[in-house]
Amino acid sequence: MKMILSLIVWFVLWEIVGQAKLSSIVPPFSAVIEAAIEIVPTDKFRNAAIISLRSFGLGMGLALAVGIPLGVAMARVKGVGRLLGMWVNIFVSAPISALVPILMAVVGIGETTVVVTVFLFAVFVITLDTQVGITHADRSLVEMARSFGATRQQLYTKVLVLSALPEILAGVRLGAIRGVKGVVIGQLLVAIIGVGELFELYSNHFLMEEFWALVVIVFLFAFAVSEAIAALERRVEYYAASR
Amino acid sequence: MDEAIVEVKGVGKTYDNGVEALRDVNLAFPKGRLSTLLGPSGCGKTTLLKIIAGLLPSNAGEVWVKGRKVEGPGPERAFVFQDFALLPWADVLRNVAFGLELRGVARPEREKVARNYIEEVGLKGFEHRHPSQLSGGMRQRVGLARALTVDADIILMDEPFSSVDEQTRRKFQEDLLDLLRHHQKTVIFVTHSIEEAAYLSDQIALLSPRPGTVSKIVRPAVDHSRSPDEIRRDRGYLDTVDEIWSILRKYV
């Protein structure tokens, strides 16, 4: 409720600034909404959205498939933790965008570059949070499972990963937010596909209403993804409350 | 006394940080009886229990259970943990059935067994609560039910009542005696409470600290078939408490 109120205040302010024509790059909010309604049903937008969602999905899928097992390995196998710990920590805070031009040279200009960008944006924070979660998993739960004869596989699937789930989900949420950035930045730099292409098109032709409409749509998407994962987190935390 | 079901022969343990926790411990635990490892903190009693459980390797000596050398955890031993070690995301039913779940027992069957023991420890009606919704005493009852569910001959209990408040503890001790007599289990019990040891045990091994060794074995002359109130006023019980204290005070 509070959030909606705050949004309304800012949108009203935006509308006033827009109507006053203080700056040519800030059209009124109502015009932006109109533009959004106009562009969403077009083929151009739909294709851009499909390409972008596909890149996001593939990149995030890869990041999960690599990040979580890697985080587990770093926490459980001393050598792996020592070997990779520093690098993961560097890359989690490094400006990955700077690497995209190199990626283009290596994997070509196209969807693959964007997928790899999403992957790189998301994977490190997922790895790091998984590692933290597994490292801090309740030792006595591990001991308990062993005392009741758990196999190695059972130890992971029935105790360790579930025990680390709150941290893993936090990592996935942060990873997904970065992943959305990855799509946009990747596509902007590649500049010929998806939402990035649209951003280029709109800004080059000075279509500010459409430009801002697209910004709002991307923001909403990132927000929705993050909220969905956060809702999952809250359910998990409820059970983890006794830790 | 009766035949030994667990034998500890010359066990020693030194941790990686150089601390010597146990030195040349020799102990026999009679079948079907409750034996206590008693001593001040730092005497290595929990370490010894975990070596018997197969959760910790020893540096010297051997542990034999039912005529076989211990190489790791085994189905004839079940552990009850000081901090309960319940899965926070699972309800009481799943926690109690967890030992059987790990053994691959089918769900309807393991839940049937679990429900039975949940009732025995007095938690009927709480099957679908989560650990965070239970009091400390109730959580430890879940831990006990879980250990009973796997039908081990030997129950290893690591200070099971130390995180439980005093009133709950008394009631729990009485229930425990009832249950164990009924199921004919061999129990090895770690505690630092002299009264608890004297009240529950058939045999008490007193451990001296740093490094832990057996300093004396006491067999309380307490008739456990009598009512709890009678036991607590019993001459033999009170003498045992005094005897243990006169030994332990040297180490504190």
Contacts between the chains, C-beta under 8 A, distances in Angstrom:
chain1	res1	chain2	res2	distance
A	138	B	85	7.4
A	140	B	81	5.7
A	140	B	83	5.3
A	140	B	85	4.4
A	141	B	85	5.6
A	141	B	87	6.7
A	143	B	50	8.0
A	143	B	55	5.7
A	143	B	79	7.9
A	143	B	81	7.4
A	143	B	85	6.9
A	144	B	79	7.1
A	144	B	81	6.1
A	144	B	85	3.8
A	145	B	102	6.9
A	146	B	55	6.2
A	146	B	73	5.7
A	147	B	53	5.7
A	147	B	54	7.7
A	147	B	55	5.9
A	147	B	73	4.9
A	147	B	77	7.6
A	147	B	78	7.3
A	147	B	79	4.1
A	148	B	73	7.3
A	148	B	78	7.3
A	148	B	79	7.8
A	148	B	98	6.6
A	148	B	99	4.2
A	148	B	102	5.1
A	148	B	103	7.9
A	148	B	146	7.9
A	148	B	150	6.6
A	149	B	73	5.8
A	149	B	74	7.5
A	149	B	75	6.2
A	149	B	99	7.6
A	149	B	102	5.7
A	149	B	103	6.5
A	150	B	102	4.9
A	151	B	102	7.8
A	154	B	102	5.6
A	158	B	101	7.5
A	158	B	102	7.3
A	159	B	87	7.3
A	162	B	87	7.5
A	162	B	89	5.7
A	165	B	89	7.6
A	236	B	89	7.5
A	239	B	88	5.4
A	239	B	89	4.1
A	239	B	130	6.1
A	239	B	132	7.3
A	240	B	88	5.5
A	240	B	89	6.9
A	241	B	88	7.3
A	241	B	132	5.0
A	242	B	88	4.7
A	242	B	130	7.6
A	242	B	131	5.3
A	242	B	132	3.5
A	243	B	88	5.8
